[in-house]
Amino acid sequence: FDYIAALEFGAYPHFVIFVRMPETSTHVLHSRGLHGVPKHRLQSFITRIKQMKEPSVGRVLAAGPMKQRGLQATTKVLYTGIFFDTTVKLQIEQVFKKNARADSLLRNVCNFHVTTMFLPKKEYVQSVGLGAEVSVEITGFYAHREVQILTVGSIGNGFEAKVGNEVPHITISTQNVQPGVGTNRI
């Protein structure tokens, strides 16, 4: 996923070829393996590859990255964020359309927020300052056929140190990818 996202969103010239391993016998694969992967895991890989059917760039982007394991996150909060009222949401949409010279948004219009932390730990949730009003500086935009975003610069009222995204942003809309998948790979 990471390579496909880098090629697609980085607008690098590329040609992607998907190659499938023809061997599907767990016995043969296990005997050839160098890393000691158990046969039941190999069978699971084979099953998932068959379920994927024909691979394509679009399917890889839609599926998203592999799930991260070992996260020490609270199970009650998926993410924390900075959310905007209706008036500000309309202003954000107008700013994007004007700067990106976009006549319309993509198919899946998002709820316009800045994610401050995905899968936060309990201590983070308790310290984040729920309900606080903050100022958000919009510094740029990115318009791609799969995703449209505004990048965020400084965030007022002490939130700079609390934002967990490498590049804070507001997802405006997406076409075929999930918002958290496409925008965090740009």
Steps between C-alpha positions, in 0.01 A plus 500: 500500500770752596671475161175526304389801707837670451482449123137609466497797736854609418410521131818316404510351151439131550366177360388241754512128425350254747669161503347201671690201621355196320574254781210451745596176672566568868726194515722629217502856632585382852790288375637796297454754780800650675318668790311209656150627422253235621284318244176642642631854446602416145149364438355824636720704260393283205131536590526881527683524167226295332229717657670813368436383142672719241727755669491860382624837620144597590443186705827545686412861585147404605630220724743731677815417692557188707359523850748604765543256784592561858344844534442595861184696429184544699211300360245776563640779281584448132650846452507851643470804280421864446149534363337801335150646518279530188604858418870416513444182294348709221797739517742206483324362192511841329871544582576160349296555183654844446862397555481164326295647215255215552146528371379223727609262770558128453230239564558443875487836676655475847402659830789751491715454809866490597585164656721564801563135588388168352450218755612716792608366835275569797747754645494700175120511492494624858757775431383625158266774622162384372269786400776761475477758221809522280610692193615309193723645225449359149831495314438315175291258300533177307256398228531152353247286316469283814527751785468874573654654814603826661825496695510657843783707643487631852222405737442744782439462872779249564389227259822506293668249728194278516438436128607144416488520119828559320321746271189645666223544242128523436365235265245665272387206287609169349405295194571130559732493801409523866582849637749387764671271251552738210580821681759364740703356210527819295 
